[in-house]
């Protein structure tokens, strides 16, 4: 059960972000949607660097969902190329700045070169702990829970787990995020007010910020303002403050 006796007015330890609005940002400037995705990637770098000063230990970003395969082949191919380029270009910097990188989502549909780069980046940053950056690629909350349940069911069928002992904690141990704390704050940019299948299980008691700012315009000042509003909220986790 959540600890309701702790100080609930401090800043968020774990922030998750649905980075929305890259395409609209580009189209408003008469540019192709991929231009906006490149601008968004630069913004990621800035926000990651700001996390230590702002007191954020864990940052999880939604880069590509299981539903994003429905986009045009040009956009999907461009995004995959951008992911490969980002890992290649940023690896040394992430290592030097103490960023620990993890990827969540179903990797099997991604091309082998990208999978290899993801593995390489995770290994290269495994000893870092200044900021824990988790990147969700080919990720969907329902897909994650379904994969976790399937793995758990297999172990039950083999007699390795007693079904009577299965509880919330058990299932959490099979999720992609099992080594991460649950997010305290989830931010969605671009004015959309939906969670789009992102961290469904983990965000049960997260606070939400839906803001109009498009992701390429999400500066450290906007980020800090979101964190400030979070700090003013009274998080009771279903309890009552006495």
DARA-V825715 format. One record per backbone hydrogen bond with DSSP energy under -1.0 kcal/mol. CO is the residue of the C=O (numbers start at 1). NH is the residue of the N-H. If there is no record, write none. Layout:
CO	NH
CO	NH
This chain:
13	57
13	58
14	184
14	185
15	60
16	187
17	62
18	20
18	189
20	215
21	25
22	26
23	27
24	28
26	29
26	31
27	30
32	35
33	37
34	38
35	39
36	40
37	41
38	42
39	43
40	44
41	45
42	46
43	47
44	48
45	49
46	50
50	54
51	56
52	55
57	132
58	15
59	134
60	17
61	136
64	139
67	70
68	71
72	76
73	77
74	78
75	79
76	80
77	81
78	82
79	83
80	84
81	85
82	86
83	87
84	88
85	89
86	90
87	91
90	94
91	95
92	96
93	97
94	99
95	98
98	130
98	131
100	133
102	135
104	137
107	110
111	115
112	116
113	117
114	118
115	119
116	120
117	121
118	122
119	123
120	124
121	125
125	128
131	100
132	59
133	102
134	61
135	104
136	63
136	64
138	106
139	66
140	144
141	145
142	146
143	147
144	148
145	149
146	150
147	151
148	152
149	153
150	154
151	155
152	156
153	157
154	158
155	160
156	159
162	165
163	166
167	171
168	172
169	173
171	174
172	175
175	178
177	180
184	207
185	16
186	209
187	18
188	211
195	198
197	141
199	203
201	204
203	206
207	186
209	188
211	191
213	190
214	217
215	218
217	219
219	223
220	224
221	225
222	226
223	227
224	228
225	229
226	230
227	231
230	233
236	239
